[in-house]
Amino acid sequence: MLKNIGIIGEGKMGTNLLYYLLDMDFNLTWICSPEADLEKLRRNFSKRLGRSLEAGIIDEDRFQSILERIKISNALEDVASCELIIEAITEDLEAKQELFRLLDTIALPGCIFTSNSSSINPSILVPSENRKEKFAGLHFFYPIALKDIVEVILTQETSKETLAQITSFMESIHRRFLLLEEKDSFILNRIFLHFQNEAFLLVNEKKASLQQIDRIVRERFFPTGVFEFFDSVGLDIMLVSVQNYSKDDPAEERFHPLIAQLQELVSKGRLGAKTKGGFYGEDISVDPGYPENDGEIIAKLQESYAHAFRWFCHSSGIPSAELKTAMDEYFGAETPIVI
Amino acid sequence: MALITENTRKEVTDIVYNFFADECEVDIKDIHSDTNIINDIDGDSLMFLELIEIFKKKYNLDIELKTIGKYSVKHPVQTIGQLIDMQLLIIEHENKLLEFDQ
């Protein structure tokens, strides 16, 4: 049973992981970047814990036990006694590789290394021969408490013992998971990406407006529109993800127009909601679209989603009911049934 | 199903305002009903989840996070006022929140 867990990264996912795991009985070491304001992070943590005590969510004993079980630091050496490390730093390949090289020199020989990357396969991050059997991807979705699904990505070298330990860990944190080989990694994002790309192509080919697409998507498919989703995640992040996901896709060329459009918007500083302008923006007037061709658009989107869903079901060997449940968790809502 | 009184609304409002003033380190006078949680005071959805836990405990609510998640996907919260309204609906309907929504 893994007991000592290291979390690396003070971004949205790293912080979320810390607070999610806090409710269990792990010893947690939270490593923040050297640039992070450690005092502020500690203060926020204390404030939050204090509020939980004050509201009666935890009692005094629990409050004390949490304080004893957590260490917040920016010294990588503090993970030296961890049995599992979850990396959740920025989506930058070189930064991740460098981090794992350093961890290789610090961590216990038996420590399991995992990455929460949403688009980089774990085998690219393995720092040395010694670690190859002890390495996997653990892709959580935000916010973890609401998204009961994790993608566990195994490399060809991940050992059975490591898999057993990860499986036991996932059960202990009450999260369901999909076991994926790297060829099917990030399957949930990739199924959705095929759908998003089809939606973009319809706009790009002037068969629909982006407002029309988002309206149809919200009414018939998913809780968030395609372009709203892009803007909400951030176009710079989406660009890297689309590039990573599409490069090994048999239909890689179909993603070129979307990548080109994302590159153009990013180069103009239009990064989405965080810059108050992305696909949507104050300079884009609301276009009602062409309601008379809704049926045609719906049919194309349905076909695209069904095709991607079936393809990844077949490729991964995951039963369609299990994959649909995972998609429901991913969206936090019922997703279309594919027969 | 709980009855929402003016007193409940005031209590929820006070908790939400104090929570965000404390967590986001802003003056409570700068928080208003139309304050955008993400853009204006740098809040996030984890804060929303923490508030739910606080209200669950305070009002002894029978509500699953998943129910709130499904509701909030359909009714995304952006402002403090919307958040207070949603918390009041949660207190009022608990796990029947989605039935109320249909």
Interface residues (C-beta under 8 A of the other chain):
Chain A: K12 T15 N16 Y19 N44 K47 R48 R51 S52 A55 G56 I57 Y142 P143 A145 L146 D148 P223 T224 A273 F331 G332 A333
Chain B: F19 D22 E23 I38 D44 S45 L46 L49 E50 E53 I54 K57 K58 L65 K66 I68 G69 K70 S72 V73 K74
